[in-house]
Amino acid sequence: MSLSNTTVRIIVAVIAIPVIVFVSYIGSYYFFVFTLAIGIISFYEFWLFVRKKEIDANLFLGIFSVILLITNNFKNFVDFYALILSVVLLLTVVELFRKKGSAIVNLGTTLFGILYIGLFASSLVSIREFYPVEYNRGGLIILSILFSIWICDSAAFFVGTAIGKHKMFPRVSPKKSWEGTLFGLLFAVIAMITSKVVFLGFVAWQDAILIGLIVGIVGQIGDLIESLLKRDAGVKDSSDFIPGHGGVFDRFDSLLYTAPAVFLYIKYFSK
């Protein structure tokens, strides 16, 4: 007897969520490997669906560059500007010898994938390592972001399904409504306020509210952008890597897009 898709989704979530919470809280190499996995698999899935457009993005150098960006944020072994220059130089030189389709399209797509996935994923490590290690504040911030995203997605889905009448971007995501989006934003802020009360005592009220707004706005935009890319490629999911949930890129699109925005906020604007 085969399990329904909903049952599979629930089983996978029950198994995966505690693991994600554990590695996010423990940090160190556990979180580093977790972030690497998100970056590598997401880039591979990105490469798979851009092939639907007959684009020959450079898979090997793309994944290699994603690994470099994430590892560099974890170990800081080279200047960031020098790393980006090296990646661009290497990609352009290699493209001279590839002879696969349009060089302009290949380079543009590969670089976009590296920056969108690799650079954004590396921001997760930056957030995790930003605060003093002894208080594990970075881990608590990551957990609060995850909690806020999950609550935001759930609220947007259930409210949108129940009362959503005004479509937001039907060309990109026909099921998303303004009602669901606004309730998602509201509950993202509520989730961050709850996190502040329960375990983020070191975060100012202003910062908790603003980070909640960032998650609720930027996270949902990230979901729409990934939907735009998939719709252009003519695919429903980035892959079937996660049973019942689609691909890794599907599951972490909001987190990838939220991470750099939250990092910039806590680095330059938080109290």
C-alpha positions as CSV (number, residue, x, y, z in Angstrom):
1,M,0.0,0.0,0.0
2,S,1.5,3.3,-1.1
3,L,1.5,6.3,1.1
4,S,-0.2,9.5,0.1
5,N,1.9,12.5,-0.8
6,T,0.6,14.4,2.3
7,T,1.7,11.4,4.5
8,V,5.1,11.3,2.9
9,R,5.5,15.1,3.4
10,I,4.7,14.8,7.1
11,I,7.0,11.9,7.7
12,V,9.9,13.6,5.9
13,A,9.2,16.8,7.9
14,V,9.1,15.0,11.2
15,I,12.5,13.5,10.5
16,A,14.2,16.4,8.8
17,I,13.1,19.3,11.1
18,P,14.8,18.0,14.3
19,V,18.0,17.3,12.3
20,I,18.0,20.8,10.8
21,V,17.4,22.3,14.3
22,F,20.2,20.2,15.7
23,V,22.9,21.2,13.2
24,S,21.8,24.8,13.3
25,Y,22.1,25.0,17.0
26,I,25.3,23.0,17.3
27,G,27.0,24.9,14.5
28,S,30.7,24.4,13.7
29,Y,31.3,21.8,11.0
30,Y,27.8,20.3,11.3
31,F,26.2,23.6,10.1
32,F,29.0,24.1,7.6
33,V,28.3,20.7,6.0
34,F,24.6,21.4,6.1
35,T,25.1,24.7,4.3
36,L,27.4,23.0,1.8
37,A,24.7,20.4,1.1
38,I,22.1,23.1,0.5
39,G,24.5,25.0,-1.9
40,I,25.8,22.1,-3.9
41,I,22.4,20.3,-4.4
42,S,20.6,23.6,-5.1
43,F,23.2,24.5,-7.8
44,Y,22.9,21.0,-9.3
45,E,19.1,21.4,-9.4
46,F,19.5,24.8,-10.9
47,W,21.8,23.3,-13.6
48,L,19.2,20.6,-14.3
49,F,16.3,23.0,-15.0
50,V,18.3,25.5,-17.0
51,R,19.2,22.6,-19.3
52,K,15.6,22.6,-20.2
53,K,16.3,26.0,-21.9
54,E,19.2,24.4,-23.7
55,I,21.7,26.3,-21.7
56,D,25.0,24.7,-20.9
57,A,25.9,26.2,-17.6
58,N,29.2,25.0,-16.2
59,L,28.2,22.4,-13.6
60,F,31.7,21.5,-12.3
61,L,33.0,25.0,-11.9
62,G,29.7,26.2,-10.6
63,I,29.7,23.7,-7.8
64,F,33.4,24.2,-7.2
65,S,32.7,28.0,-6.9
66,V,29.8,27.5,-4.5
67,I,32.0,25.3,-2.3
68,L,34.7,28.0,-2.3
69,L,32.3,30.8,-1.4
70,I,30.8,28.9,1.5
71,T,34.1,27.5,2.7
72,N,35.7,31.0,2.6
73,N,33.0,32.4,4.8
74,F,33.6,29.6,7.3
75,K,37.4,29.8,7.3
76,N,38.2,33.2,5.8
77,F,41.2,31.9,3.9
78,V,41.3,34.6,1.2
79,D,39.9,38.1,0.6
80,F,36.3,38.0,-0.7
81,Y,37.0,40.4,-3.6
82,A,40.0,38.3,-4.7
83,L,37.9,35.2,-4.6
84,I,35.1,36.6,-6.8
85,L,37.7,37.9,-9.3
86,S,39.3,34.5,-9.4
87,V,36.0,32.7,-10.0
88,V,35.1,35.1,-12.9
89,L,38.5,34.8,-14.5
90,L,38.5,31.0,-14.2
91,L,35.0,30.7,-15.7
92,T,35.7,33.0,-18.6
93,V,39.0,31.2,-19.5
94,V,37.4,27.8,-19.3
95,E,34.5,28.9,-21.5
96,L,37.0,29.6,-24.3
97,F,37.5,25.8,-24.6
98,R,34.0,24.5,-23.9
99,K,32.4,25.1,-27.4
100,K,28.9,24.4,-26.0
101,G,26.1,26.7,-27.2
102,S,26.2,30.4,-26.5
103,A,29.2,31.5,-24.4
104,I,27.4,34.6,-23.3
105,V,24.3,32.7,-22.1
106,N,26.5,30.0,-20.5
107,L,28.6,32.5,-18.6
108,G,25.7,34.6,-17.5
109,T,23.7,31.6,-16.3
110,T,26.7,30.0,-14.4
111,L,27.6,33.3,-12.7
112,F,24.0,34.0,-11.8
113,G,23.7,30.5,-10.2
114,I,27.0,30.9,-8.3
115,L,26.1,34.3,-6.9
116,Y,22.4,33.5,-6.3
117,I,23.0,30.1,-4.6
118,G,26.7,30.1,-3.5
119,L,26.9,33.7,-2.2
120,F,23.5,33.6,-0.6
121,A,24.1,30.3,1.0
122,S,27.4,31.5,2.3
123,S,25.5,34.3,4.1
124,L,24.0,31.6,6.4
125,V,27.5,30.8,7.6
126,S,28.2,34.5,8.0
127,I,25.1,34.9,10.3
128,R,26.1,31.8,12.3
129,E,29.6,33.0,12.8
130,F,28.8,36.7,13.4
131,Y,28.1,36.5,17.1
132,P,30.5,35.4,19.9
133,V,30.7,31.6,19.8
134,E,30.5,31.1,23.6
135,Y,26.9,32.3,23.7
136,N,25.8,30.5,20.6
137,R,23.9,33.6,19.6
138,G,24.5,32.9,15.9
139,G,22.8,29.5,16.2
140,L,19.8,31.0,18.0
141,I,19.4,33.6,15.3
142,I,19.5,30.9,12.6
143,L,16.9,28.9,14.5
144,S,14.7,32.0,14.8
145,I,14.9,32.7,11.1
146,L,14.0,29.1,10.3
147,F,11.1,29.2,12.7
148,S,9.9,32.5,11.2
149,I,10.1,31.2,7.6
150,W,8.3,28.0,8.5
151,I,5.5,29.9,10.3
152,C,5.3,32.4,7.4
153,D,5.0,29.7,4.8
154,S,2.4,27.8,6.7
155,A,0.3,30.9,7.4
156,A,0.5,32.1,3.8
157,F,-0.5,28.6,2.5
158,F,-3.5,28.0,4.9
159,V,-4.9,31.5,4.8
160,G,-4.3,31.8,1.0
161,T,-6.1,28.5,0.5
162,A,-9.0,29.5,2.8
163,I,-9.7,33.1,1.9
164,G,-7.2,34.0,-0.9
165,K,-9.1,35.8,-3.7
166,H,-6.7,38.4,-5.0
167,K,-3.9,36.8,-7.0
168,M,-0.5,38.2,-6.4
169,F,1.6,37.1,-9.4
170,P,-0.5,34.6,-11.5
171,R,2.1,34.6,-14.2
172,V,4.6,33.3,-11.8
173,S,2.7,31.5,-9.1
174,P,-1.0,31.1,-9.8
175,K,-1.9,30.0,-6.2
176,K,-0.3,32.8,-4.3
177,S,-2.7,35.5,-3.1
178,W,-2.3,38.9,-1.5
179,E,-4.3,37.6,1.5
180,G,-1.9,34.7,2.1
181,T,1.1,36.9,1.6
182,L,0.0,39.5,4.1
183,F,-0.8,36.9,6.7
184,G,2.5,35.2,6.0
185,L,4.2,38.5,6.7
186,L,2.2,39.1,9.9
187,F,3.0,35.6,11.3
188,A,6.7,36.0,10.3
189,V,6.9,39.0,12.6
190,I,4.9,37.2,15.3
191,A,7.3,34.3,15.1
192,M,10.3,36.6,15.6
193,I,8.6,38.3,18.5
194,T,8.0,34.9,20.0
195,S,11.6,34.0,19.5
196,K,12.7,37.2,21.2
197,V,10.5,36.4,24.2
198,V,11.6,32.7,24.4
199,F,15.3,32.6,23.6
200,L,16.5,35.8,21.8
201,G,16.9,38.0,24.9
202,F,20.0,39.5,23.5
203,V,18.2,40.9,20.5
204,A,16.5,44.4,20.8
205,W,12.8,44.6,20.2
206,Q,13.3,46.8,17.2
207,D,15.7,44.3,15.7
208,A,13.3,41.3,16.3
209,I,10.5,43.1,14.6
210,L,12.6,44.3,11.6
211,I,14.2,40.9,11.1
212,G,10.6,39.4,11.1
213,L,9.7,41.9,8.4
214,I,12.7,41.0,6.4
215,V,11.9,37.3,6.6
216,G,8.2,37.9,5.8
217,I,8.9,40.1,2.8
218,V,12.3,38.9,1.4
219,G,11.6,35.3,2.1
220,Q,8.3,35.3,0.1
221,I,10.0,37.2,-2.7
222,G,12.7,34.5,-2.8
223,D,10.0,31.9,-3.2
224,L,8.5,33.9,-6.1
225,I,11.8,34.3,-7.8
226,E,12.5,30.6,-7.7
227,S,9.0,30.0,-9.1
228,L,9.8,32.4,-11.9
229,L,12.9,30.5,-12.8
230,K,11.1,27.1,-12.7
231,R,8.2,28.4,-14.7
232,D,10.6,29.8,-17.4
233,A,12.2,26.3,-17.5
234,G,8.9,24.6,-17.6
235,V,9.4,22.5,-14.5
236,K,7.1,22.1,-11.4
237,D,9.9,21.2,-8.9
238,S,13.6,21.7,-9.0
239,S,13.9,18.0,-8.5
240,D,12.4,15.1,-6.5
241,F,15.3,14.8,-4.1
242,I,13.2,15.2,-1.0
243,P,10.2,12.8,-1.1
244,G,6.9,14.7,-1.0
245,H,8.7,18.1,-1.0
246,G,10.4,18.4,-4.3
247,G,14.0,19.6,-4.4
248,V,16.4,21.2,-2.0
249,F,16.2,24.4,-3.9
250,D,12.4,24.3,-3.5
251,R,12.6,23.8,0.2
252,F,15.3,26.4,1.0
253,D,14.6,29.1,-1.6
254,S,13.2,31.5,1.0
255,L,16.1,30.8,3.4
256,L,18.7,31.4,0.6
257,Y,17.1,34.7,-0.3
258,T,16.5,35.8,3.3
259,A,20.0,35.0,4.6
260,P,22.0,37.9,2.9
261,A,19.3,40.4,3.8
262,V,19.3,39.4,7.5
263,F,23.1,39.3,7.5
264,L,23.4,42.8,6.1
265,Y,20.9,44.1,8.6
266,I,22.5,42.6,11.7
267,K,26.0,43.6,10.5
268,Y,25.3,47.2,9.7
269,F,22.0,48.3,11.4
270,S,21.2,46.1,14.4
271,K,21.6,47.6,17.9
